[in-house]
Amino acid sequence: MHDPYEFAAACHPACVACRPRGAGGLGLRFEGDAEGVRAEFACDTTYQGYPDRVHGGVIATLLDAAMTHCLFARQVRGYTVRLNIRFHAPLQLGPPAVVRAAVTGARPPLYLLRAEVRQADRRCASAEASFFGERNPDPSRDAH
């Protein structure tokens, strides 16, 4: 598995999920693990929806970004075709969360993935998605 961060930086250098927190991004840094990729997320008040909770749209972004980076780790530039999210429990402000993703099926150019956001030992959200993928694209072709 390749470093998803290196390929991602070349494919979309200004991505809101990957951009540093000080520059208006979520500051996610994905690393490969045994199943796919994972990243930690600081659940601070910058991302608040309802009091004491991370906004659902931010959670959706975490899930989508994790699945995209799972494809980046395979040198595939992926575009979300379908994203189904289930919210299991509130993602509380304060304690950090971990987002993970893995590929569950591939028939290029279609890729199926799953992801989840956990905080402590609690699953807060999960998703399944389909992506259209380009294998070994020139990552700089769309960079601005």
N, C-alpha and C positions, 0 to 999 in steps of 0.2 A: 504494500500500500504506500502511496506517495504522500508527501506532506501536503495536506489540503490547503494550508495557509499560503504556501508559495504559489500554487496554481490559482487559487482564489484571488490573490493580490494582482496577478496578471490579468485575470478575466474581468474583475470588477473592483478596481482600486478604490472607488468612492462609496462602496456599499455601506448602508446605514447599520447593518448588523455587525460588520467587521471593523468599521471606522472606530478609532479610539473614543472613549467616553468623553474626553475633554473636547473633542471635535464634533460633538453631537451624535455620536454613534452609541451602539450597545456595548462595544468593546469586547466582542466575542473572539476568542482564540481557540480554534478547534484543533484537537489532537486525535490521532488514530488510536483506537483501542481494539480489543479482540473481535468485536462485532462490527464496528463501524467508526464513528467519531463521537467525541464528547467535548463539551465546553462548560465552564462555570460562568454563572451570571450573578452579578451583584444586584440584589433586589432592593434598590434604594428608592427614595421618594421621587426621584426624577421620573420614574416609570409608573407612578401611582394612577389608578383608576378610582375605584371606590376607596374610602379610607381603609388603610392598612392592607391594601391589596394591589398587586401588579395589574395593570390594564390588560384586558383580554386581547387587544390588538398587538400588544408587545409580546404576549405569550405566543400568539399565532406567528409572529415574526421569528421568535426563537425556534419554533418547530420547523418552519419552512427553511430557515437558514441552516439548521443542522442537517436536514435532508439534502440540501444543495451541496453542502460541504462534504457529505458522504460521497456524493458523486465526484466532487473535485478530487477526493482522495484516490479515485479510480481514473483520473485524467479525463473526466466527462464533464462537459459544460451542460448543466441541466436547467430546464425551464419548467416551472410548475404548470401542470395541465389540470390537475384536480387536487384539492386539499380538503380532507375531512378531519375536523377537530372535535375532540370530546374533552370537556372540562370536568375533572373529577373532584377537585377540591381547590379552595382558594390558594393562590400563590401569594404568601404573606410578604409584606415589606420587612426588610431586616435580614433574616437568614439567607445565605446564598443558595442558589438553585443549580442543578446540573441538567443540561439538555443533552440527550443522546439520540443518535439516529443510526439506522442500518438499512441496507438494501435487502428486500425480501424476494425480489424477482427481477429478472432482466431478459427482455427480448428486444435488443436494440432495434430501433431507437427509443423503445419504451422501457422505463425503469419504474419499479414499484418499491416504495420505501415506507418505513414506520419510524416514528420518533416519540419521545416522551420527555416531559419536564418533571423532575423530582426535587423535592425540598425535604431534607432530612430523609426519613424512610417513607415519605408519603408521595404517591403519584398525584400530581396536580393537573396534568393535561397529557393527552396522547393524540397522535395523528397518524393517518395513513394518507399516502399521496401517490399520484402518478406524475412522472416527469418525462418530457421529451429530452433526449440527450444527444449531444454531438461528441463522438469519441475523438480524442486527440485534435481538437480544433486549435487554430492559432489564437491563443488567449488574448493577444493584444489587438485583434482586429476591430473590436468594438470599444476599446479604451479611448477615453477622451482626455 
